[in-house]
Amino acid sequence: MGKFVITTRANGEFQFNLKAGNGQTILTSEGYTTKAACTNGIESVKTNSQDDARYDRKESSNGKPYFNLKSGNGQIIGASEMYESTDARENGIASVKTNAQDAATDDQTA
C-alpha cells in the first residue's frame, strides 16, 4: 500500500512524496509554506488522482516523458519523475491512481 511522506526542505518549506508500496516515489509536490497547506495538497491528490483528465502528460526538453497531476482549477499538485518511455509514464499514472486514494500519511517533520 502506498503512503504520503511529509518532509521539510532545506529552505523550511514542507513537501510530500507519494510512495508506492515498494517505496518508490511516484509523485512529488511543490514546496508549501505551512504544513496545513501541504496536508491540503495531499487531500487534493486523493480527490483528483482518479480522474484521468487531471493528468497532464508531458515530455521534457531531453525527450523524457513525465506527467503533472492538476487540481480542478488547473494548478499542479504533483509531478512525476522522468521516465524512459511513454509506457513507463502510463504505468506511473496507474500507480498514482492505485496508491493515492487510500494512502496513509507519514509525517516526518514532527
C-alpha positions as CSV (number, residue, x, y, z in Angstrom):
1,M,0.0,0.0,0.0
2,G,1.2,3.5,-0.8
3,K,1.8,6.4,1.6
4,F,2.3,10.1,1.6
5,V,5.5,11.2,3.3
6,I,5.7,14.8,4.5
7,T,9.2,16.2,4.9
8,T,10.8,19.6,5.3
9,R,13.0,21.1,2.5
10,A,16.3,22.8,3.2
11,N,14.5,26.2,2.8
12,G,12.0,25.3,5.5
13,E,9.1,24.5,3.2
14,F,7.0,21.4,3.5
15,Q,6.6,18.9,0.7
16,F,5.1,15.5,0.2
17,N,6.1,12.5,-1.8
18,L,3.6,9.8,-2.7
19,K,5.4,6.4,-2.4
20,A,4.2,3.1,-3.9
21,G,4.2,0.0,-1.7
22,N,7.7,-0.8,-2.8
23,G,9.0,2.6,-1.5
24,Q,9.5,4.1,-4.9
25,T,8.5,7.8,-5.2
26,I,5.7,8.2,-7.8
27,L,4.6,11.8,-7.2
28,T,6.3,14.8,-5.7
29,S,4.7,18.1,-4.5
30,E,5.7,21.7,-4.7
31,G,7.0,23.4,-1.6
32,Y,4.4,24.7,0.9
33,T,5.0,27.4,3.5
34,T,2.7,25.7,6.0
35,K,2.1,22.1,7.0
36,A,-1.7,22.7,6.7
37,A,-1.2,23.7,3.1
38,C,0.9,20.6,2.5
39,T,-1.9,18.4,4.0
40,N,-4.4,20.2,1.8
41,G,-2.2,19.2,-1.2
42,I,-2.4,15.6,-0.1
43,E,-6.2,15.7,0.1
44,S,-6.2,17.3,-3.4
45,V,-4.1,14.4,-4.8
46,K,-6.6,11.9,-3.2
47,T,-9.5,13.8,-4.8
48,N,-8.1,14.3,-8.2
49,S,-6.0,11.2,-8.8
50,Q,-8.8,9.1,-10.0
51,D,-9.7,11.5,-12.9
52,D,-7.6,10.7,-15.9
53,A,-8.3,14.2,-17.3
54,R,-6.3,15.6,-14.4
55,Y,-3.0,14.1,-15.7
56,D,-1.1,16.4,-18.0
57,R,1.2,14.1,-20.0
58,K,4.4,16.0,-20.9
59,E,7.8,15.5,-22.5
60,S,10.9,17.2,-21.1
61,S,13.4,19.1,-23.3
62,N,15.6,16.0,-23.4
63,G,12.7,13.8,-24.7
64,K,11.9,12.1,-21.4
65,P,8.1,11.5,-20.7
66,Y,6.7,12.7,-17.4
67,F,3.4,13.9,-16.0
68,N,1.9,16.5,-13.8
69,L,-1.3,15.9,-11.7
70,K,-3.5,19.0,-11.7
71,S,-6.4,20.1,-9.5
72,G,-9.8,21.2,-10.8
73,N,-8.5,24.8,-11.1
74,G,-5.6,23.7,-13.2
75,Q,-2.9,24.1,-10.5
76,I,-0.1,21.5,-10.5
77,I,-0.3,19.5,-7.2
78,G,2.3,16.9,-8.0
79,A,4.9,16.0,-10.6
80,S,6.3,12.6,-11.6
81,E,9.9,11.5,-12.2
82,M,11.3,11.4,-15.7
83,Y,10.5,8.1,-17.5
84,E,12.3,6.2,-20.2
85,S,9.2,5.6,-22.2
86,T,5.6,6.6,-22.6
87,D,4.5,3.1,-21.4
88,A,6.5,3.7,-18.2
89,R,4.8,7.0,-17.7
90,E,1.4,5.4,-18.1
91,N,2.5,2.8,-15.5
92,G,3.4,5.7,-13.2
93,I,0.0,7.3,-13.7
94,A,-1.7,3.9,-13.0
95,S,0.4,3.6,-9.8
96,V,-0.7,7.0,-8.6
97,K,-4.4,6.0,-9.2
98,T,-3.9,2.8,-7.3
99,N,-1.9,4.1,-4.4
100,A,-3.2,7.7,-3.7
101,Q,-6.8,7.3,-2.7
102,D,-6.3,5.1,0.4
103,A,-2.7,6.1,1.2
104,A,-1.8,6.8,4.8
105,T,0.3,9.9,5.7
106,D,3.7,9.6,7.3
107,D,4.6,13.0,8.8
108,Q,8.4,13.0,9.2
109,T,8.5,16.7,10.3
110,A,7.1,16.1,13.8
